[in-house]
Amino acid sequence: MRRRSVLRLGTAALATPAVLAALPVSGAQAAALNIRGVDLSSLPKGEDKGAVFRYADGTRGDAVRILREAGANWARIKVWVNSADGYHGKQHLLAMARRIQAQGMRLLVDFHYSDTWADPGKQFKPAAWNSLTGTALETAVRDHTADILGSLARQGTPAAMAQIGNEINGGMLWPDGRSTDWGKLAGLLNAGVQGARSASPGTRLALHLAEGGDNGGTRWWFDNATSRGVPFDVIALSFYGYWHGTLAQLRTNLHDAASRYGKDVLVAETAYPFRLGSKDNHEDIIASPSQLVPGYPATPQGQTAWMRDIGQVVASVPGGRGLGIFYWEPAWTAVPGNGWDETDPSSGNGWENQALFDYNDRALPAMWWA
């Protein structure tokens, strides 16, 4: 997910009902997606700070169970190396993996290789790795990846999939791994792959970019990766309709990537607002009508329609290569102390109007999109 400092908020994607009508998909296809995922990375901190979650009728419940009963069958959890607030590390991941498995769900581990948010605008080295370069940095990546995935496997909750980096259009672990130096970037990616396969050989590996509607950018990046022999199993793309193009462009890119590289494809992040107007004092990332995707109002119905329609696009990929979708942070509600800035306990949440729980903590209908 791209943080506010690097978002392009000015242009909404033109994904109208007329455009969608031209796409050869059916509602039944979305229901057939193998992955109906939810990113629950912020849930442990939210619960520790007092977050409450309710079924649609107001009955209080466990967020993981509520989402599972609505149809979610995978959960995605990000991993930071040593975050300022103590969350998003190995111990919270292990605890979440137990909860996820108990609900019969599968786990995707999202490696950021950073102490903080990693996205196209920032890929900061962990503080403990700041002095490392070359093979020393590759060793750190390999060992960290193996430690996390090995710990999950030894616990009996192995990851079904892992991302080697998060939204790495511009590379990772800057300045060493910028995509302007593919030799170094490929070395770091290969180190992550080696660590993963040594510790958890059954885990499928994904490479994850933002800008899911950008076919030219996707081709350029994966052409470079494949030409340097970087191994992977899945192409994962973020796609937010208010930033990343139209649903028709996403469809073109997914179809082309699956065919060009012979890989399964996945929308690793998407979301949509169910309302405008912040619950806390922090302005939401999507805060005005001008930022919305035409044809999708900021209502529970608009949120549901977005998920239905993007699900149909993913399901249209030939040969069953469209694996599915992860909804980004559906349980990141506005709770004091669980804001976007892990270094500032007073920071607010810019995401609560895109959660799948409303401002009364009740499950929203988009939860049943699949």
C-alpha positions as CSV (number, residue, x, y, z in Angstrom):
1,M,0.0,0.0,0.0
2,R,1.3,3.4,-0.9
3,R,1.4,5.9,1.9
4,R,0.0,9.4,1.7
5,S,3.3,11.1,1.0
6,V,3.6,9.4,-2.4
7,L,0.0,9.1,-3.5
8,R,-1.3,10.5,-6.7
9,L,-4.8,11.7,-5.7
10,G,-5.8,14.0,-8.5
11,T,-7.2,11.6,-11.2
12,A,-10.0,9.1,-10.7
13,A,-10.0,6.0,-13.0
14,L,-12.7,5.9,-15.6
15,A,-14.3,2.5,-14.9
16,T,-17.9,3.0,-15.8
17,P,-20.7,0.4,-15.9
18,A,-20.5,0.7,-19.7
19,V,-16.8,-0.3,-19.6
20,L,-17.6,-3.2,-17.3
21,A,-20.4,-4.4,-19.5
22,A,-17.8,-5.0,-22.3
23,L,-15.8,-7.3,-20.2
24,P,-16.6,-11.0,-20.9
25,V,-17.0,-12.2,-17.3
26,S,-19.9,-13.3,-15.1
27,G,-20.8,-12.9,-11.5
28,A,-20.4,-16.6,-11.0
29,Q,-16.7,-16.4,-11.9
30,A,-15.9,-14.1,-9.0
31,A,-17.3,-16.6,-6.6
32,A,-15.0,-19.3,-8.1
33,L,-11.8,-17.4,-7.3
34,N,-9.4,-19.6,-5.3
35,I,-8.2,-16.7,-3.1
36,R,-10.7,-14.5,-1.4
37,G,-8.1,-12.8,0.9
38,V,-7.9,-10.1,3.6
39,D,-4.8,-8.3,4.8
40,L,-5.0,-8.3,8.6
41,S,-1.6,-6.8,9.4
42,S,-3.0,-4.0,11.6
43,L,-5.4,-6.2,13.5
44,P,-3.3,-7.2,16.5
45,K,-2.4,-3.6,17.4
46,G,-6.0,-2.5,16.8
47,E,-7.3,-5.1,19.2
48,D,-4.6,-4.2,21.8
49,K,-5.8,-0.6,21.5
50,G,-9.4,-1.5,22.1
51,A,-10.9,-2.2,18.6
52,V,-14.2,-4.0,18.6
53,F,-15.8,-5.9,15.7
54,R,-19.4,-6.9,15.2
55,Y,-21.5,-9.0,12.9
56,A,-24.0,-7.1,10.8
57,D,-26.6,-7.6,13.5
58,G,-24.4,-5.9,16.1
59,T,-23.3,-9.1,17.9
60,R,-19.7,-8.7,19.0
61,G,-17.3,-11.2,17.5
62,D,-13.7,-12.0,16.5
63,A,-12.7,-10.2,13.4
64,V,-10.9,-13.1,11.8
65,R,-13.9,-15.4,12.4
66,I,-16.4,-12.7,11.1
67,L,-14.4,-12.3,7.9
68,R,-14.0,-16.1,7.5
69,E,-17.7,-16.7,7.8
70,A,-18.3,-14.1,5.2
71,G,-16.1,-16.0,2.7
72,A,-12.5,-15.0,3.3
73,N,-10.2,-18.0,2.9
74,W,-6.7,-16.4,3.0
75,A,-5.1,-13.8,5.2
76,R,-2.1,-11.6,4.4
77,I,0.3,-10.4,7.1
78,K,3.2,-8.0,6.5
79,V,6.5,-8.4,8.2
80,W,8.8,-5.5,9.3
81,V,12.3,-6.3,10.6
82,N,12.3,-4.1,13.7
83,S,9.4,-1.6,13.9
84,A,9.3,1.4,16.2
85,D,6.0,0.2,17.9
86,G,7.0,-3.4,18.3
87,Y,4.3,-4.7,15.9
88,H,4.5,-6.4,12.5
89,G,7.4,-8.7,13.6
90,K,7.9,-12.4,14.0
91,Q,6.0,-12.9,17.3
92,H,2.9,-11.1,16.1
93,L,3.0,-13.1,12.8
94,L,3.3,-16.4,14.6
95,A,0.3,-15.6,16.8
96,M,-1.7,-14.4,13.8
97,A,-0.8,-17.6,11.9
98,R,-2.3,-19.7,14.6
99,R,-5.5,-17.7,14.5
100,I,-5.7,-17.9,10.8
101,Q,-5.1,-21.6,10.7
102,A,-7.7,-22.1,13.4
103,Q,-10.3,-20.6,11.1
104,G,-9.3,-22.9,8.2
105,M,-7.6,-20.0,6.3
106,R,-4.3,-20.0,4.5
107,L,-1.5,-17.5,5.0
108,L,0.4,-15.1,2.7
109,V,3.5,-13.5,4.3
110,D,4.3,-10.0,2.9
111,F,8.0,-9.2,3.4
112,H,8.7,-5.5,3.4
113,Y,12.5,-5.8,4.2
114,S,12.2,-2.6,6.2
115,D,11.4,-1.3,9.7
116,T,8.5,0.7,8.2
117,W,6.2,0.9,5.2
118,A,7.8,-0.2,1.9
119,D,6.1,1.0,-1.3
120,P,7.1,2.5,-4.7
121,G,8.0,5.8,-2.9
122,K,10.2,4.4,-0.2
123,Q,12.1,1.2,0.3
124,F,14.2,2.0,3.4
125,K,16.8,-0.5,4.7
126,P,16.2,-1.8,8.2
127,A,18.3,0.1,10.7
128,A,20.2,-3.0,11.6
129,W,21.2,-3.5,7.9
130,N,22.2,0.1,7.2
131,S,25.9,-0.6,6.9
132,L,25.4,-3.7,4.8
133,T,26.1,-3.9,1.1
134,G,26.8,-6.5,-1.5
135,T,26.9,-10.1,-0.3
136,A,26.5,-9.1,3.3
137,L,23.1,-7.5,2.5
138,E,22.1,-10.5,0.5
139,T,22.9,-12.7,3.4
140,A,20.8,-10.6,5.7
141,V,17.8,-10.9,3.3
142,R,18.3,-14.6,3.0
143,D,18.6,-15.2,6.7
144,H,15.7,-13.0,7.7
145,T,13.4,-14.7,5.1
146,A,14.5,-18.1,6.2
147,D,14.0,-17.3,9.9
148,I,10.4,-16.0,9.4
149,L,9.2,-18.8,7.1
150,G,11.2,-21.5,9.1
151,S,9.6,-20.3,12.3
152,L,6.1,-20.6,10.8
153,A,6.9,-24.1,9.5
154,R,8.3,-25.3,12.8
155,Q,5.2,-24.0,14.5
156,G,3.0,-26.1,12.2
157,T,1.5,-23.0,10.5
158,P,3.6,-22.8,7.2
159,A,3.0,-19.9,4.9
160,A,1.1,-21.0,1.7
161,M,2.6,-18.0,-0.1
162,A,5.2,-15.3,0.5
163,Q,5.9,-12.0,-1.2
164,I,9.6,-11.3,-1.7
165,G,9.2,-7.5,-1.3
166,N,6.2,-5.2,-1.2
167,E,5.3,-3.0,-4.2
168,I,8.9,-3.1,-5.5
169,N,8.4,-1.3,-8.8
170,G,11.5,0.8,-7.9
171,G,13.3,-2.0,-6.3
172,M,13.9,-2.6,-2.6
173,L,16.5,-1.9,0.1
174,W,17.5,1.4,-1.3
175,P,20.0,2.6,-2.4
176,D,21.5,-0.9,-3.1
177,G,18.5,-2.5,-4.7
178,R,17.0,0.2,-6.9
179,S,15.5,-1.0,-10.2
180,T,18.0,1.2,-12.0
181,D,20.6,-1.4,-11.1
182,W,19.0,-4.7,-11.9
183,G,22.2,-6.7,-11.2
184,K,22.0,-5.8,-7.5
185,L,18.2,-6.0,-7.4
186,A,18.2,-9.5,-8.8
187,G,20.8,-10.5,-6.3
188,L,18.6,-9.4,-3.4
189,L,15.5,-11.0,-4.9
190,N,17.4,-14.3,-5.4
191,A,18.6,-14.1,-1.8
192,G,15.0,-13.8,-0.6
193,V,13.9,-16.7,-2.8
194,Q,16.8,-18.9,-1.6
195,G,16.0,-18.2,2.0
196,A,12.3,-19.0,1.5
197,R,12.9,-22.2,-0.4
198,S,15.5,-23.5,2.1
199,A,13.2,-23.0,5.1
200,S,9.8,-23.6,3.6
201,P,10.0,-25.4,0.2
202,G,6.2,-25.7,-0.1
203,T,5.6,-22.0,0.0
204,R,4.7,-20.4,-3.3
205,L,6.6,-17.2,-4.0
206,A,5.2,-14.0,-5.4
207,L,6.8,-10.8,-6.8
208,H,4.6,-7.8,-6.1
209,L,4.2,-4.5,-7.9
210,A,1.9,-1.5,-7.6
211,E,0.2,0.1,-10.6
212,G,-1.8,-2.9,-11.6
213,G,-3.2,-1.1,-14.7
214,D,0.2,-0.2,-16.1
215,N,1.0,-2.9,-18.7
216,G,4.1,-1.3,-20.0
217,G,5.6,-0.9,-16.5
218,T,4.7,-4.5,-15.6
219,R,6.3,-5.8,-18.7
220,W,9.5,-3.8,-18.2
221,W,9.9,-5.0,-14.7
222,F,9.2,-8.7,-15.2
223,D,11.1,-8.8,-18.4
224,N,14.1,-7.6,-16.4
225,A,13.4,-10.1,-13.6
226,T,13.0,-13.1,-15.9
227,S,16.0,-12.2,-18.1
228,R,18.2,-12.4,-15.0
229,G,16.8,-15.7,-13.9
230,V,14.9,-14.5,-10.8
231,P,12.5,-17.4,-9.9
232,F,9.0,-16.9,-8.8
233,D,5.6,-18.6,-8.9
234,V,3.0,-15.7,-8.9
235,I,2.8,-12.2,-10.3
236,A,1.1,-10.0,-7.6
237,L,-0.2,-6.5,-8.4
238,S,-1.8,-3.8,-6.3
239,F,-4.8,-2.2,-8.0
240,Y,-6.7,0.7,-6.5
241,G,-9.2,2.1,-9.0
242,Y,-8.7,5.7,-7.8
243,W,-4.9,5.6,-8.6
244,H,-4.0,2.7,-10.9
245,G,-6.1,3.0,-14.0
246,T,-9.3,1.4,-15.2
247,L,-10.7,-2.1,-14.7
248,A,-10.3,-2.6,-18.4
249,Q,-6.6,-1.8,-18.1
250,L,-6.2,-4.2,-15.2
251,R,-7.8,-6.9,-17.2
252,T,-5.4,-6.3,-20.1
253,N,-2.4,-6.4,-17.8
254,L,-3.5,-9.5,-16.0
255,H,-4.3,-11.4,-19.2
256,D,-1.0,-10.3,-20.7
257,A,1.2,-11.1,-17.7
258,A,-0.3,-14.6,-17.3
259,S,0.3,-15.3,-20.9
260,R,3.7,-13.6,-21.4
261,Y,5.3,-15.2,-18.3
262,G,3.2,-18.4,-17.9
263,K,2.4,-17.5,-14.3
264,D,-0.6,-17.2,-12.1
265,V,-1.6,-13.7,-11.3
266,L,-3.1,-12.1,-8.2
267,V,-4.5,-8.8,-7.0
268,A,-2.6,-8.5,-3.8
269,E,-4.2,-5.2,-2.7
270,T,-7.4,-3.4,-3.4
271,A,-10.1,-1.5,-1.4
272,Y,-12.8,1.0,-1.8
273,P,-14.6,3.5,0.6
274,F,-18.0,2.8,2.0
275,R,-18.5,6.5,2.9
276,L,-16.7,9.8,3.0
277,G,-16.0,11.7,6.2
278,S,-13.3,10.6,8.7
279,K,-14.2,9.0,12.1
280,D,-11.1,10.4,13.8
281,N,-9.3,13.8,13.3
282,H,-7.0,12.5,10.6
283,E,-8.1,13.2,7.0
284,D,-8.8,10.0,5.1
285,I,-6.7,9.0,2.1
286,I,-9.8,9.1,-0.1
287,A,-11.8,12.0,1.3
288,S,-13.7,13.8,-1.5
289,P,-16.1,12.9,-4.3
290,S,-13.5,14.0,-6.9
291,Q,-11.3,11.0,-5.9
292,L,-13.9,8.3,-6.4
293,V,-14.1,6.0,-9.4
294,P,-17.0,7.1,-11.6
295,G,-19.9,4.7,-11.3
296,Y,-18.9,3.6,-7.7
297,P,-20.3,5.9,-5.0
298,A,-18.8,6.0,-1.5
299,T,-21.5,3.9,-0.1
300,P,-21.8,0.3,1.2
301,Q,-23.4,-0.6,-2.2
302,G,-20.6,1.1,-4.1
303,Q,-17.9,-0.7,-2.1
304,T,-19.7,-4.0,-2.8
305,A,-20.0,-3.3,-6.5
306,W,-16.3,-2.5,-6.7
307,M,-15.3,-5.8,-5.1
308,R,-17.8,-7.7,-7.3
309,D,-16.5,-6.1,-10.5
310,I,-12.8,-6.4,-9.8
311,G,-13.4,-10.0,-8.8
312,Q,-15.0,-10.6,-12.2
313,V,-12.0,-9.1,-14.0
314,V,-9.5,-11.4,-12.1
315,A,-11.7,-14.4,-12.7
316,S,-11.6,-13.7,-16.5
317,V,-7.9,-14.5,-16.8
318,P,-7.8,-17.6,-19.1
319,G,-6.8,-21.0,-17.8
320,G,-7.7,-20.3,-14.2
321,R,-4.6,-18.3,-13.7
322,G,-6.4,-15.4,-12.0
323,L,-5.9,-16.7,-8.5
324,G,-7.9,-14.1,-6.6
325,I,-7.8,-10.9,-4.5
326,F,-6.7,-9.6,-1.2
327,Y,-8.7,-6.7,0.4
328,W,-6.3,-4.4,2.1
329,E,-6.7,-3.9,5.8
330,P,-10.5,-4.5,6.2
331,A,-10.2,-4.4,10.0
332,W,-8.0,-1.3,10.3
333,T,-10.6,0.8,12.1
334,A,-10.2,4.2,13.8
335,V,-8.9,3.4,17.3
336,P,-6.7,5.8,19.2
337,G,-3.1,4.6,19.2
338,N,-3.4,2.5,16.0
339,G,-2.6,5.3,13.4
340,W,-0.6,5.2,10.3
341,D,2.7,6.4,11.9
342,E,4.2,3.7,14.0
343,T,6.6,6.3,15.5
344,D,3.8,8.5,16.8
345,P,1.1,7.0,19.0
346,S,-1.1,10.1,18.5
347,S,-1.2,9.7,14.7
348,G,-4.6,9.1,13.2
349,N,-5.9,6.5,10.7
350,G,-6.5,7.6,7.1
351,W,-8.1,4.2,6.2
352,E,-11.2,3.7,8.3
353,N,-13.7,4.7,5.6
354,Q,-12.3,1.8,3.4
355,A,-12.5,-0.9,6.1
356,L,-15.1,-3.6,5.9
357,F,-16.5,-2.6,9.3
358,D,-18.5,0.6,9.5
359,Y,-18.2,3.4,12.1
360,N,-20.4,1.4,14.5
361,D,-18.0,-1.6,14.1
362,R,-20.5,-3.7,12.1
363,A,-19.7,-5.9,9.2
364,L,-20.4,-4.3,5.8
365,P,-22.0,-6.1,2.9
366,A,-18.8,-5.9,0.8
367,M,-17.5,-8.6,3.1
368,W,-19.6,-11.0,1.1
369,W,-18.4,-9.9,-2.3
370,A,-17.3,-13.4,-3.3
